[in-house]
C-alpha cells in the first residue's frame, strides 16, 4: 500500500487545506466527492440515529492534524448524528496495531472518549508515546508497547495497569479488534483519516476538496440518511 508515503502526502495536503480559505461545494457527486460502500454495513445505532465514523490511528500524523476538524465536525452535526471512532492497524511499522489495541481496550473500559485527544498529544506533543524521534524524524527502534499505553491510561484515569493489560488480553477486546478489522475491510478504507457515514458512504479530505467541504459534505450525507 505504501501507506507511509501516502500519509506524508496526506499531512502536507491537509496542512495546506486547513490554512486556505475554502468554499462549500454546491453539488456533491458520487464517485468523486464520496463513494458508496457496497454492500453497505448497517451500523448498530438506535433507530433514527445516523452514525458518522472516523477511521484513524493515533500513530497517523494526518489524523493528528485532523483533530480540530473532527471537533468542528462534531459540533456541526445535528442531534440525530453520532460521531464514533474506528482504529486502523494497517501501518505496523509505525505501531498502529498497538494503538488499535489500546483504543479498543480503553473503549472496553469506558475510557476512550475522555482520553482520545490526550492520546494524540502523548504521541505528537509530549512524546510520551511517540513513534518517531523528534530530532531525526525517523521511526524509533523501540516503539511504544501496550504496557507503555497502560501506564499512560493509569496516569490519565487512574485505571490500574494490571487491569488495563488483562482487559487488553480479554476475549471482549479481541472481538473489538477483529470487528474493527472487518469493518475497515468492508468499507475499503485505504487511508486515514477517512469518514464513513452510516455504513454507506466513504469520503476523505481529498475527495471532499478541503476540510470545510468535508464538514459540509458529511452534514449533507447525514441529512440524506435522515430523510
C-alpha positions in Angstrom: 0.0 0.0 0.0 3.0 2.3 0.6 1.0 3.7 3.5 3.9 5.8 4.9 4.3 7.8 1.7 0.5 8.2 1.4 0.4 9.5 5.0 3.2 12.0 4.3 1.3 13.3 1.3 -1.9 13.5 3.3 -0.2 15.5 6.0 1.2 18.0 3.5 -2.1 18.3 1.7 -4.1 18.6 4.9 -1.8 21.4 6.2 -2.4 23.4 3.0 -6.1 22.7 3.1 -6.5 23.8 6.7 -4.7 27.1 6.1 -6.6 28.1 3.0 -10.0 29.8 2.5 -12.4 27.2 1.2 -15.9 27.4 -0.3 -18.6 24.8 0.1 -19.4 22.8 -3.0 -22.9 23.3 -4.4 -23.1 19.9 -6.0 -21.8 16.7 -4.4 -21.0 13.9 -6.9 -21.0 10.2 -6.1 -17.7 8.7 -7.2 -15.9 12.0 -7.0 -16.6 13.6 -3.7 -17.9 10.5 -1.9 -18.0 6.8 -2.6 -20.7 4.2 -2.0 -19.9 1.3 0.4 -21.1 -1.8 -1.4 -22.6 -3.7 0.2 -23.4 -1.2 3.0 -22.6 -2.2 6.6 -25.6 -1.3 8.7 -24.4 0.4 11.9 -25.5 -0.7 15.3 -27.2 2.5 16.4 -30.6 3.4 17.7 -33.5 3.9 15.3 -33.4 7.4 13.8 -29.7 7.9 14.5 -27.1 8.4 11.8 -23.5 7.2 12.6 -20.5 9.2 11.4 -17.3 7.3 11.8 -13.7 8.5 11.6 -11.2 5.8 10.7 -8.0 6.8 12.4 -4.8 5.9 14.2 -3.0 7.7 17.0 0.2 6.9 15.1 -1.1 8.7 11.9 0.3 12.3 11.5 -2.6 13.3 9.2 -5.1 12.1 11.9 -3.3 14.3 14.4 -3.7 17.3 12.2 -7.4 16.3 11.7 -8.3 16.6 15.4 -9.5 20.2 15.2 -11.5 19.3 12.1 -13.1 16.4 13.9 -14.1 18.7 16.7 -15.6 21.2 14.2 -17.4 18.3 12.5 -18.8 17.0 15.8 -20.1 20.5 16.8 -21.8 20.9 13.4 -23.7 17.6 13.4 -27.4 17.5 14.1 -28.8 15.9 17.3 -29.6 12.6 15.5 -26.0 12.1 14.3 -23.4 10.2 16.4 -19.7 10.6 15.9 -17.7 7.4 16.5 -14.1 6.3 16.0 -12.7 3.2 14.3 -9.0 2.4 14.9 -6.9 1.2 11.9 -3.9 -1.1 12.1 -2.6 -1.2 8.5 0.8 0.5 9.3 2.6 -1.9 11.7 6.0 -0.1 11.1 4.5 2.9 13.0 2.9 0.9 15.8 -0.7 1.2 14.5 -1.7 -2.3 15.8 -0.7 -1.4 19.3 -2.6 1.9 19.1 -5.6 -0.1 17.8 -5.4 -2.5 20.7 -5.0 0.4 23.2 -8.1 2.2 21.8 -10.2 -1.0 21.9 -9.1 -1.7 25.5 -9.9 1.9 26.6 -13.2 1.6 24.9 -14.0 -1.6 26.7 -13.1 0.1 30.0 -15.2 3.2 29.1 -12.1 5.5 28.9 -11.8 6.1 25.2 -13.8 9.3 24.8 -12.2 11.1 27.8 -8.7 10.2 26.7 -9.0 10.5 22.9 -7.3 13.9 22.4 -4.8 13.2 25.2 -3.6 10.1 23.3 -2.8 12.2 20.2 -0.9 14.6 22.5 1.1 11.8 24.0 2.2 10.7 20.6 2.7 14.1 18.9 3.2 16.7 21.6 4.6 15.4 24.8 6.4 12.4 23.2 5.3 10.0 25.9 4.1 7.6 23.3 6.0 8.9 20.3 6.8 6.6 17.4 9.4 8.9 15.8 12.5 10.7 17.1 11.8 14.5 17.0 15.5 15.2 16.3 15.9 12.9 13.3 12.2 12.4 12.3 13.0 8.7 12.0 10.9 5.9 13.4 12.2 4.8 16.7 13.9 1.5 17.1 11.8 0.7 20.2 8.2 1.6 19.6 5.7 2.1 22.4 4.2 -1.1 23.8 0.8 -1.9 25.2 2.5 -1.7 28.7 3.5 1.9 27.9 -0.1 2.6 26.9 -1.3 1.1 30.1 1.0 3.4 32.1 -0.4 6.4 30.1 -4.0 5.4 30.9 -3.1 4.8 34.5 -1.7 8.4 34.8 -4.7 9.9 33.0 -7.5 8.0 34.5 -6.3 6.0 37.5 -7.2 2.7 35.9 -4.8 0.1 37.4 -2.1 -1.0 34.9 -2.7 -4.7 35.5 -6.4 -4.2 34.9 -5.7 -2.4 31.6 -3.4 -5.2 30.5 -5.7 -8.0 31.4 -8.5 -6.3 29.6 -6.3 -5.9 26.5 -5.9 -9.7 26.5 -9.6 -10.4 27.1 -11.9 -12.1 24.6 -14.1 -8.9 24.6 -11.3 -6.8 23.3 -10.2 -9.4 20.8 -13.7 -9.3 19.4 -13.5 -5.5 19.2 -10.2 -5.6 17.3 -11.5 -8.2 14.9 -14.6 -6.2 14.4 -12.6 -3.1 13.6 -10.5 -5.0 11.1 -13.6 -6.5 9.4 -15.3 -3.1 9.2 -12.2 -1.4 7.7 -12.1 -4.1 5.0 -15.8 -3.8 4.3 -15.5 0.0 4.0 -12.5 -0.4 1.7 -10.6 2.2 3.6 -7.2 2.9 2.0 -6.1 5.9 4.0 -6.6 7.8 7.3 -8.4 9.8 8.2 -11.4 8.5 6.4 -15.0 9.3 7.2 -17.8 6.7 6.9 -21.4 7.9 7.0 -24.0 5.4 8.3 -22.0 2.5 6.9 -23.0 3.6 3.3 -20.7 6.4 2.2 -16.9 6.8 2.3 -15.1 10.1 1.9 -11.9 11.9 3.0 -10.4 15.4 2.9 -9.0 14.9 -0.6 -12.2 13.7 -2.1 -14.3 16.4 -0.5 -12.0 19.1 -1.7 -10.9 20.5 1.7 -11.6 20.4 5.4 -14.5 22.9 5.3 -16.0 21.0 2.4 -15.7 17.7 4.3 -17.8 19.1 7.1 -20.4 20.3 4.6 -20.5 17.0 2.8 -20.8 14.9 5.9 -23.8 17.0 7.0 -25.3 16.7 3.6 -25.0 12.9 3.7 -26.4 12.9 7.3 -29.4 14.8 6.0 -29.7 12.4 3.1 -29.8 9.5 5.5 -32.2 11.3 7.9 -34.7 11.6 5.1 
